[in-house]
């Protein structure tokens, strides 16, 4: 019985002892891999992404591919603007779904 309890605790706490470090947009290796694997991107967009920026004019679908779906959404009362708020960055879109603003809350790069 003790072995079963110890085994259960080891499984339960394995994630805290050995956390799964998922790379994000703030990690340069993530951005390099993304650009390398998405050859359909416009050349100027690749440059922005490699610098750690989301280019103006990019559409929501592409932003979601890069940054993921784990955001909170805010829509202005007028419906002219939508902002996706992620843990470490945010993206603003115009009424046509194109990026008009990108910002990082803490500019420190990860994975260095």
N, C-alpha and C positions, 0 to 999 in steps of 0.2 A: 504494500500500500504506500509506504514512504517513497519507493521508487516511482510509482505512478504520480504522486503529488509533485515530486521533484522534476520529473519529466514534463508535466503540465506547466509548471512555472517556467521551465527553461524555454518551452515553446512560446509561452505568453510573452516573455520578456526578451526574446531573441531580437526583435525589432529595435528595442532600445539599446541593446548592447552593440549590435551590428546594423546600424541604420542604413537603409538603402538610399544612397546619395544620388538623387536624380538630377541630372544636369538641366539647367534652365537657360533662357536667353542671355542671361548675364555671364554665362560661361563661354569664353571664346571658342573652345573646342566644339560646343553645341552649335554655335553660329557657323563655324567653318564646315561642319558636317552637313548642316542644313543647306547651305549654299551649294556645296558639292553635290548633294543628292537631289537638288531641285534646279536642274539646268534650264527649266522653262522660265525662270525669273528674269526680269529685265536686268541688264548689266548694271545700270545705275542703282537698282534696288539691292543687288548683291553687295555693292560697296557700302551702302547704308547699313545693311544687316551686319556685315563684318565689323563695322565700327560700333555696333551695339545700338543701332537706331532703327526705328520703324519708319520707312519713307512716307512722305506726304503723298496722298493719292492712292495708296494701297487700299484694296477692298477688304471688307470684313472677313470674308472667307479665307483669304490669304493670311491675315493677321491671326485668325484662329488656328490655322495650320502651324504657325510659328510659335505663338505664345500659349496655345491650348484653350480649353473651355472652362477653366477654373477661375472665372471672373465674376464680379458683381456688376450689374448693369444699372446705370443711371440714365434716364431720359429726361431732357429738359421739358418744362411745362409746355413750351411752344412746339415741341417735337422736331426742332431744327437741329438738335445735337444729341448725341448719345455718347456716353463715356463708359468704357470697360475698365474696371478697377481690379487689378491683380494684386498679389501680395507685395510685389516690389516695383511695379510700374503701372502706368495707365495709358489708355489710348482713347483719343477723342475722334468721333466721326461726324461728318456733316449729314444732312438729311438724305443724301444719296448713298450713304454707306462707305464714304471714302475718308481715309485718315486725314485729319486736319491738325492733330497734336499728338505727340508722344512724349512721355516723361518717365523718369526713373526716380523713385523716392530716395534711394540710397545709391549713389553712383559707384560704389565699391564693386569691382568685378569678382566673380566667384571662381573657384577652381585654379587659382594661381599657385 
